[in-house]
């Protein structure tokens, strides 16, 4: 198994704890080859190159951003369609995706047991990118960018600080799209659009309470434009998912979304924020195996 360690994850926490964590796995009989990342995007390169040399089992040691890069390395390297499996040691800041896979992550990796997991493929003007947690436009991308830039030091609390800092911008967005081949395009103003494969983001925020990582669907949550006070009042409800039941919110399961955007927009993908001109988003059912 190729273990990809991001020493910077969790504000350096991963770098301090990774050696002991990997030693624990080795003692349990897991054969590991360890590589450490040296900067953004390096994990994707390491995994893609390893896939080309025959690796099919991978371990992401870090947080959501590390997992994002590892998944993209697997799927961009594995164009042939060969199956690969991935395990996770949550030593980063958010570790959101693993909250849908309860249990001891060490035991999950050591056991070798896997379950199929859906993957999202986002096509954009310059290529494609993959996601296992969520793709979000609007306010979550604004918050993610602010958190990564200003509040990473605060750990999970940084996402809350990011929300508060973004309220001053009076967030309001319009994204033209259609779901599952519908004839009519949707273009209602909104605070945010979320397409989720799992329930959590930003650590413990339950942004898509009905999402399941193995049901062949993406949970499409839309929240209409809200004022600052309304956003603050709903903020506590992000942690139990009940905000989607309030007026102005809607949810449904879809398999594909097509976009008609005039240019690049901020997109949060598994905790990473990218500027992309989105073209389409689709579910690849059971595309990867997760050690869980």
Buried (B, 14 or more C-beta within 10 A) or exposed (E): BBBBBBBBBBBEBBBEBBEEBBEBBEEEEBEBEBBBBEEEEBBBBBBBBBBEEEBBBBBBBBBBBBBBBBBBBBBBBBEEEEEBBBBBBBBBBBBBBBBBBEEEBBEBBBBEEBBBBBBBBBBBEEEEBBBBBBBBBBBBBBBBBBBBEEBBEBBBBBBBBBBBBBBEEEBEBEBEBBBEEEEEEBEEEBBBBBBBBBBBBBBBBBBBBBBBBBBEBBBBBBBBBBEBEBBEEBBEBBBEBBBBEEEBBEBEBBBBBBBEBEEBBBBBBBBBBBEBBBBBBBBBBBBBBBBB
